[in-house]
Amino acid sequence: METLGSRQVYANQWMTVREDPIRRSDGSTGIYGVVDKPDYALVIPLDGERLRLVEQYRYPLGLRRWEFPQGTAPGLGAADPLELAARELREETGLRAGELVELGLLDVAPGMTSQRGRVFLATKLTEGFHEREHEEQDMRSAWFPRAEFEAMIARGDITDAQSIAAYTLLLLHEHAQP
């Protein structure tokens, strides 16, 4: 596939949207609409058999949702994934991790966005005060036993695809440990 051009059609402080005319291998043409967002870090805070989640209102869904702490650097900026993970954990939960281990990479919705996410396991945690951004002022944070977290997924209380996929990466990481 050949990209024939690119035109930004929308931008704000969190994302840009562009349209790219393309030529397919058979010579036919088409167009891709692409949402460009900075890469994000998702953090799984694990303390024994407890997981720390955050709950916030997700405007596009019109619902409050529980998920793992996650986010991007401000102003469409790029950031070191490890530093971003530590910052998101601190901002959203107040937790500080003594150890952060990268578990893997997730593509959010590769048919429509360029955004990718790095998943980190946070352990050796200490409590502190959160430092939430203005948009996160209604956020809540709580510990959940792993069995309850899994039940919340099964009931449809947790539907965030990144959180569910990240938990799978955690399970694979744990199965690989001797």
N, C-alpha and C positions, 0 to 999 in steps of 0.2 A: 504494500500500500504506500502511496506517495501523498505527502501533504502538499497541497498546492498553494496554501496561504493560511493566514490566521487573522481573525478580527475579534478584538475584545468588545463584548456587547454589554457588559455590566461589571461593576467593581464596588466593593465596600471594604471595610477594614478586616473582614474575615475571609473573603474569597473573591475570585474573579470568574467570569463566565466568558468563554470564547467560542466562536464558530470556526471550524477548520474545513474548508473544501478539500476533498480527497479524490484520488484516482485509484480505483481497485486494480488488482492484477489483470482482470479481464478487459480493462480500458474504460469501464463505466465509472461515472462520477457519483459523488455523494457528499454528505456533510456530516460532520461530527459536532455535537454540542458538548463542551467539556467544562466541568467545574474544577477550577484549580484552587486548591487549599494547601496550606503548609502541612508538612508531615506532622504527625502527632505522636505523643507518648501515652501509653496506657499502663497503669501501675496496678498490680495485684498485691495489696497489703495483706500479708499472711502472718498470723500470730498463733502458732499451734494449730488448732482446728478452726480458728476464726478467720473470717475474711472481712475487710472493711469496705463498705460500699458508700456511695453518695447517691442522693436522690435529688432530682431537680426537675423543673418544668421544661419539657421539650416542646417549644412553640410549634414546630411543623406538625407534630402529632396531637397537640392540644392536651397532653397528658403529663403527669409526673411519672418519672421512670427511675428505677434503681439501676446502677451500673458501677463499674470500677472507675476510680479517678482517671481522667484522661483530658488531654488538651494540647493546644498548639502554642507556639511562641506568639507574642503579641505583634500586631501590625503586619501580618503576612510574612514575618521574618523566619529565618532558619535558625535552628539551635542545635547544639550537641544533644543527641537523644538522651544520654545519661543525665545530663544537667536538666534537661526538660522534664524527665521523669521525676527527679528529686523535687523540682519546683512545683509540678502539678500535685504531687503527693502532699507537700507542705501547704500549698495554697488551699486545696480542697478539703483536707482532713486535719491539718495541723500535725500530722505524723512526720517524723524524720526517720529515715532508714539507715541502719548501720551497714546494711548490705543491699545492693541492687544488682540483680542478675538479669541479663537480657535473655528472654525466652524465644523470641521470634519476631517475624514480620507479618503484618496483615495488610491486605489491599481492601479498602473500604467498599468501593463499588466500582471496579475497574472498567465497567462499561460506560461510566459517565463522569468519573472524577479521577484526577491524578494523585489524590491523597493516599498516603501510605502511613502505617503506624507501627511503631516498635513497642513490643510488650515486655514489661519488666516485672520481676518478682521482687517485692520489698520485704525484707525480714530484719530482725534485730531492731524492732521499732521502738521509738520513744514518743510519748505524747507531747503535744505543744498546742499553740494557738493557730488556727487556720488564718490564711491571708487571702481570702477570696476576692476575685475581681467583682466589679459592680454588677455585671450580668449574672453573677452567681449568688447574689444576696439571699435568695430563697432556698439555697441548697441546704440539705441535711446530710449528716454522716452518721453511720452506725455500724457496729460489729454484728456479724451473722455467723452462726455455726455453719460449717460446710454443708451439712445435711439440709439445713434450711435453705441455703443458697441454691442447692440443686433442686429442692422442692419448689422454690420460687420460679426457676426456669421451667420446670414441668407444668406448673399451673399457669404459665404465661404472665407472671408478675415481673419477670425479668425477660425482656425481649431485645435488648441492645445486642446486636449481632457481634460487635467488637468484643463485648464482655464475655459472651458465650464462647466465641472463638478463642479468646485469651485464656479462658478456663481450660479449654482443650489443650492448649500449649502447656499450661501448668501440669495437667495430668500426664502428658507425654514426658515432660521434664522429670516428674516424680517417678514414672515407670522406668526411666533410663538410669536412675540412680542405683548404685550397687546396694 
